[in-house]
């Protein structure tokens, strides 16, 4: 590891950024350096400007990718190198107004039932049942489950803890799954690697993000669900299904750990009830035309 990267990592640790954010920021600066084939501390402001034009016009990266690149590069130059360039304040990825993909209750059931590995089925079922983020579910620890009070303690994004209530069947599922390995720490242990020689010691750890994502994709395809869904779609579906069941939007906001109600309001556009209110007016609109 170069001294420059080490300094950036230390600066991010002092700022209190999560391990995942640190990983993304370092990757963004590394990609910048790879593009110009030189150390990033030797680049000019004009080169930075050209790089962001390259991301927007040639690579046509998604807004989320462009935002991570900007935040990582901006942190590096402003916090680690103490360079305040106007370009880093001027660049702003275009806002997108995309509605998230949502699965129906039947589609969720079919996908979860198509998961072959028990640990993936238990983990993804818990992610849906609690509206969790991928990382929150994958790294769930035994001590975070309060079976007596039917709830989970979630260490959420931005180091914000929240309690998530669980249905009794979900708690039963978690207890049954834990009995298959009885780990004192992790609830969802990664499956042993294939081809491992018998007797080879393996340090048990939690399931990985990539393995869960691959398992979800295979299950979605096996279930015949053709929507462009990801594991995060389970979280969107959880919120939408609760809203359809009549749960107050502010309660859903608290369950998801959203800091702003505006973030949660997007689900009001996705419910079946909203679509149902348009059925009769639309029918009258096209009456006699079709």
Buried (B, 14 or more C-beta within 10 A) or exposed (E): EEEBBEBBBEBBEEEEBEEEBBBBBBEBBEBBBEBBEEEBBEBEEEBBBBBBEEBBEEEEBEEEBBBBBBBBBBBBBBBBBEEEBEBBEEBEBEEEEEEBBBBBEEBBBBBBEBBEBEBBBBBBBBBBBBBBBBBBBBBBBEEBBBEEEEBBBBBBBEEEEBBBBBEEEBBEBBEEBBEEEEBEEBBBBBEEEEEEEEEEEEEEEBBEBEBBBEBBBBBBEBBEBEEEBBBBBBBBBBBBBBBBEEEEBEEBBEBBBBEEEEEBEBBEEBBEEEEEEEEEEEEEEEEEEE
